[in-house]
């Protein structure tokens, strides 16, 4: 498996799934009318992040991200996930 394929799999199978689950949770908060401005802002940020990762997938599929960039992105994703676990 190339590093590009590894990144694609990570984004598709883990990152986007986690983002979509979190967006669903935020929508549930909004639907229950218990949201505040922070919830709305968080929802907006997560939707933007999802869009960014979807665009990244397109770039990967078009061969526009080289191995070094893939490695950096994987490292950044892993760091973000570690930070989330610490919170």
C-alpha positions in Angstrom: 0.0 0.0 0.0 1.4 3.4 -1.0 1.4 6.3 1.5 -1.2 8.0 -0.7 -3.4 4.9 -0.4 -2.8 4.8 3.4 -3.8 8.5 3.7 -6.9 7.9 1.5 -8.0 4.9 3.7 -7.3 6.9 6.9 -9.5 9.8 5.7 -12.3 7.7 4.3 -12.5 5.0 6.9 -11.7 7.0 10.1 -11.4 10.7 9.8 -14.6 11.4 7.8 -16.6 8.9 9.9 -15.5 10.6 13.1 -16.3 14.0 11.8 -19.7 12.9 10.5 -20.5 11.3 13.9 -19.6 14.5 15.7 -21.6 16.6 13.3 -24.6 14.3 14.0 -24.1 14.9 17.7 -24.0 18.6 17.2 -27.2 18.5 15.1 -28.9 16.6 17.9 -27.9 19.3 20.3 -29.3 21.9 17.9 -32.5 19.9 17.4 -33.0 19.7 21.1 -32.8 23.5 21.3 -30.0 23.2 23.9 -27.4 24.8 21.6 -25.5 28.0 22.2 -23.3 30.1 20.0 -20.3 27.8 20.8 -22.3 24.8 19.5 -23.2 26.6 16.3 -19.6 27.7 15.8 -18.4 24.2 16.4 -20.9 22.8 13.9 -19.7 25.3 11.3 -16.1 24.5 11.9 -16.7 20.7 11.7 -18.6 21.1 8.4 -15.7 23.1 7.0 -13.2 20.5 8.2 -15.3 17.8 6.5 -15.3 19.8 3.2 -11.5 20.2 3.5 -10.9 16.5 3.9 -13.3 15.7 1.0 -11.3 18.1 -1.2 -8.1 16.4 0.0 -9.5 13.0 -1.1 -10.1 14.5 -4.5 -6.6 15.8 -4.7 -5.3 12.4 -3.6 -7.3 10.6 -6.3 -6.0 13.0 -8.9 -2.4 12.4 -7.8 -1.9 15.9 -6.7 -0.4 15.1 -3.2 3.1 13.7 -3.1 4.6 11.3 -0.6 6.1 13.9 1.6 2.8 15.8 1.8 1.0 12.6 2.6 3.3 11.8 5.5 2.9 15.3 6.9 -0.9 15.1 6.7 -0.9 11.7 8.3 1.3 13.0 11.1 -1.1 16.1 11.5 -4.2 13.8 11.6 -2.6 11.6 14.3 -1.6 14.6 16.3 -5.1 16.0 16.2 -6.6 12.7 17.2 -4.2 12.5 20.2 -5.1 16.0 21.3 -8.8 15.0 21.1 -8.2 12.0 23.3 -6.4 14.2 25.9 -9.4 16.6 26.1 
